[in-house]
Amino acid sequence: MKLSDMFSSLAGNARNFEERVSEWQAQLTSSNEDMMVSARKWQETAMQRQEELNKQMQGYFEEANENVRAQWQTMQTSWEEQFRKMQEKGEEMRAAAMKSGNFPDWAEAYAAQMVAFAQKMQDEAANAIAAATEARGSDKKSRKG
């Protein structure tokens, strides 16, 4: 192979690589935008669900007796403490990721983990609502009988 052919081949390969990189960057930008849109939609619906749940909880709380209110307050305080600890740990990990230069990867993984965690909590809430509904239904039946 002649030297000029080799340079020509290398230049062609470099052009192909640059085109591929441009395509990859365009795809990555597109997928990042899609992820951001999905994240925003998820956040909006999560906020709506949270508002609905807050209203429901307020209704339950207003109907509850003093013992149940005290238990609820203890549980709420414990959950908030756990959430605060989780946020602190996340902040430590974020700072480490920033220092290591791996922040974009870390942020994506952290977001995915938080979404998964939120979904687990929603499942737990759905199970609790189902149990409460079932208990209220059986309570009403026992009062009638």
C-alpha positions in Angstrom: 0.0 0.0 0.0 1.3 3.4 -0.9 1.8 6.0 1.7 -0.7 8.4 0.0 -3.3 5.6 -0.1 -2.7 4.9 3.6 -3.3 8.7 4.4 -6.3 8.7 2.2 -7.7 5.7 4.0 -7.0 7.2 7.4 -8.6 10.4 6.4 -11.7 8.5 5.2 -11.8 6.6 8.4 -11.5 9.8 10.4 -14.4 11.3 8.5 -16.6 8.2 9.0 -15.7 8.3 12.7 -16.6 12.0 13.0 -19.9 11.4 11.3 -20.7 8.5 13.7 -19.8 10.7 16.6 -22.1 13.4 15.4 -24.9 10.8 15.0 -24.2 9.5 18.5 -24.2 12.9 20.0 -27.5 13.8 18.2 -29.0 10.5 19.5 -27.7 11.1 23.0 -29.1 14.7 23.0 -32.4 13.4 21.8 -32.6 10.6 24.4 -31.6 13.1 27.1 -34.4 15.4 26.0 -36.8 12.5 26.0 -35.6 11.5 29.5 -36.1 15.0 30.8 -39.6 15.2 29.3 -40.5 11.9 30.9 -39.0 13.0 34.2 -41.0 16.2 34.2 -44.2 14.3 33.4 -43.5 11.8 36.1 -42.8 14.7 38.6 -46.1 16.4 37.6 -48.2 13.3 38.1 -46.3 12.5 41.3 -47.1 15.9 42.6 -50.8 15.5 41.7 -50.8 12.1 43.4 -49.2 13.5 46.5 -51.8 16.3 46.7 -54.6 13.8 46.4 -52.9 11.6 49.0 -52.4 14.6 51.4 -56.1 15.4 51.1 -57.0 11.8 51.8 -54.6 11.6 54.8 -56.0 14.8 56.2 -59.4 13.3 56.0 -58.3 10.2 57.8 -56.4 12.2 60.4 -59.4 14.3 61.2 -61.5 11.2 61.8 -58.8 9.3 63.8 -58.9 9.0 67.6 -56.1 10.5 69.7 -54.2 7.2 70.0 -54.0 6.8 66.2 -52.9 10.4 65.8 -50.1 9.8 68.2 -49.0 6.7 66.4 -49.2 8.4 63.1 -47.0 11.3 64.4 -44.4 8.9 65.7 -44.3 7.1 62.3 -44.2 10.3 60.3 -41.3 11.6 62.4 -39.4 8.4 61.9 -39.9 8.4 58.1 -38.9 12.1 57.9 -35.7 11.2 59.8 -34.9 8.3 57.4 -35.6 10.6 54.4 -33.2 13.2 55.8 -30.5 10.6 56.3 -31.1 9.3 52.7 -30.7 12.9 51.3 -27.5 13.4 53.3 -26.0 10.2 51.9 -27.1 11.2 48.4 -25.4 14.6 48.9 -22.2 12.9 50.0 -22.3 10.6 47.0 -23.1 13.5 44.6 -20.0 15.4 45.9 -17.8 12.3 45.4 -19.2 11.9 41.9 -18.5 15.6 41.1 -14.9 15.2 42.2 -14.4 12.0 40.3 -15.8 13.4 37.1 -18.6 10.8 36.9 -21.4 13.1 37.8 -23.6 12.6 34.7 -23.5 8.8 35.1 -24.1 9.1 38.8 -27.0 11.5 38.4 -28.7 9.2 35.9 -28.3 6.2 38.2 -29.4 8.2 41.3 -32.5 9.5 39.5 -33.4 5.9 38.4 -32.9 4.6 41.9 -35.1 7.4 43.4 -37.8 6.7 40.9 -37.6 3.0 41.7 -37.7 3.8 45.4 -40.7 6.2 44.9 -42.5 3.4 43.0 -41.9 1.0 45.9 -43.3 3.5 48.3 -46.3 4.0 46.0 -46.8 0.2 46.0 -46.6 0.2 49.8 -49.2 3.0 49.9 -51.5 1.2 47.5 -51.3 -1.9 49.7 -52.0 0.2 52.8 -55.0 1.8 51.1 -56.3 -1.6 50.0 -55.9 -2.9 53.6 -57.7 0.1 55.1 -60.5 -0.2 52.6 -60.9 -3.9 53.3 -60.8 -3.2 57.1 -63.4 -0.4 56.8 -65.6 -2.7 54.7 -65.4 -5.6 57.2 -65.9 -3.1 60.1 -69.1 -1.8 58.5 -70.3 -5.4 57.9 -69.7 -6.3 61.6 -71.6 -3.2 62.8 -74.6 -4.1 60.7 -74.7 -7.7 61.9 
